[in-house]
């Protein structure tokens, strides 16, 4: 069974809005999963209302490090907690799936600033298209489309492998 942690901004949002967002994403993952062996960990359910930020992070990080993948929501780059969870996942080689599309060029710019691996992916695709002789303006658009498609990775998380013993 693949166990996916949902990661996104909570602090600074109305609690009910954040809860509804996480719950909707969780339902979407379960609806769109290509196999029935995908389950989720929703941090809004892990921490009781009123939990202090540092305590919530301890609870969430304890959960995150046990799981097979992380589903990243829009706005993570503006959240100290989500940013910390993402960096920890990357350091521990926990696969990350961006399940909500970038929200315009400003969003991509902010992602590139805090997630250099995303910028490297974009630049690598752009370079590949240029090597293939694709016209420069078209190469940029194709690289952007591939980046967006990467962000729209299906909710099935098929490429996340499960380590033995989990």
C-alpha positions in Angstrom: 0.0 0.0 0.0 1.3 3.5 -0.9 0.9 6.0 1.9 1.0 9.6 0.8 1.4 12.7 3.0 -0.5 15.8 2.0 1.7 18.9 2.4 0.5 22.5 2.1 0.0 25.8 3.8 -2.1 25.9 7.0 -0.8 28.8 9.1 -2.1 32.2 8.0 -5.3 30.8 6.5 -8.6 30.5 8.2 -8.6 27.0 9.8 -11.8 25.9 8.2 -10.6 26.9 4.7 -7.3 25.0 5.2 -9.2 22.0 6.5 -11.6 22.0 3.5 -8.7 22.3 1.0 -6.8 19.4 2.5 -10.0 17.3 2.7 -10.9 18.0 -0.9 -7.4 17.1 -2.1 -7.6 13.9 0.0 -10.9 13.0 -1.6 -9.5 13.7 -5.1 -6.5 11.5 -4.5 -8.8 8.6 -3.4 -11.1 9.2 -6.3 -8.4 9.4 -8.9 -6.0 6.8 -7.6 -5.4 4.1 -10.3 -5.2 1.4 -7.7 -7.0 0.9 -4.4 -3.8 0.6 -2.5 -3.1 4.4 -2.1 -4.0 6.0 1.3 -3.3 9.4 2.6 -2.1 11.2 5.7 -3.9 14.5 6.2 -2.1 16.8 8.6 -5.4 18.5 9.4 -6.6 15.2 10.9 -3.3 14.5 12.7 -3.3 17.6 14.9 -6.1 18.6 17.2 -7.4 22.2 16.8 -5.4 24.6 18.9 -2.1 22.7 18.6 0.9 25.0 18.7 2.9 25.3 15.5 6.0 23.6 16.9 4.0 20.7 18.3 2.1 20.3 15.1 5.3 20.1 13.1 6.7 17.4 15.5 3.5 15.4 14.9 3.5 15.9 11.1 7.2 15.3 10.6 7.0 12.0 12.7 4.2 11.0 10.2 6.0 12.2 7.1 9.2 10.3 7.6 7.3 7.0 7.7 5.5 7.4 4.4 6.1 6.6 0.7 5.5 10.0 -0.9 4.4 13.6 -0.4 1.6 15.4 -2.3 2.5 19.1 -2.5 -0.3 21.7 -2.6 -0.2 25.2 -4.1 1.2 27.8 -1.8 3.7 25.6 -0.1 6.5 28.0 -0.8 4.9 30.6 1.4 4.5 28.2 4.3 7.4 27.8 6.7 6.1 24.3 7.8 5.4 23.0 4.3 8.8 24.3 3.1 10.4 22.5 6.0 8.5 19.3 5.2 9.4 19.5 1.5 13.1 20.0 2.2 13.1 17.1 4.7 11.3 14.8 2.1 13.9 15.7 -0.5 16.8 15.0 1.9 15.3 11.7 2.8 14.6 10.8 -0.9 10.9 10.7 -0.3 9.2 11.2 -3.7 7.3 14.5 -4.1 4.3 14.9 -6.4 3.0 18.4 -7.2 -0.7 17.7 -7.5 -2.0 21.2 -8.1 -0.9 23.1 -11.2 1.2 26.3 -11.0 -1.0 29.4 -10.8 0.6 31.6 -13.4 4.1 32.9 -14.1 4.6 34.6 -10.7 3.9 31.2 -9.1 6.5 29.6 -11.2 9.0 32.3 -10.4 8.5 31.8 -6.7 8.8 28.1 -7.1 12.1 28.4 -9.0 13.4 30.7 -6.3 12.8 28.2 -3.5 12.9 24.9 -5.4 16.1 24.8 -7.5 15.4 21.2 -8.6 12.3 22.5 -10.4 14.3 25.2 -12.2 16.9 22.5 -13.1 14.2 20.3 -14.6 12.8 23.2 -16.7 16.3 24.2 -17.9 17.2 20.6 -18.8 14.0 20.2 -20.9 14.6 23.6 -22.5 18.2 22.6 -23.4 17.0 19.2 -24.8 14.5 20.9 -27.0 17.1 23.4 -28.2 19.5 20.5 -29.0 16.8 18.9 -31.0 16.6 22.0 -33.1 13.2 23.3 -31.8 12.7 27.0 -32.4 13.7 29.0 -29.3 10.2 30.4 -28.5 8.6 27.0 -29.1 11.2 25.3 -27.0 10.4 27.6 -24.1 6.7 26.9 -24.4 7.3 23.1 -24.7 9.5 23.1 -21.6 6.9 25.0 -19.7 4.1 22.6 -20.8 6.2 19.7 -19.6 6.9 21.4 -16.3 3.1 22.0 -15.9 2.4 18.3 -16.8 4.9 17.3 -14.2 3.0 19.4 -11.7 -0.2 17.7 -12.8 1.2 14.3 -12.2 -1.8 12.0 -11.8 -3.1 11.3 -8.4 -2.2 7.6 -8.8 1.4 8.1 -7.7 2.3 5.1 -9.8 6.0 5.9 -9.9 6.4 5.9 -6.1 7.9 2.6 -5.1 7.3 1.1 -1.8 10.3 0.0 0.2 10.2 -3.6 1.5 9.0 -3.8 5.1 6.7 -0.8 5.1 
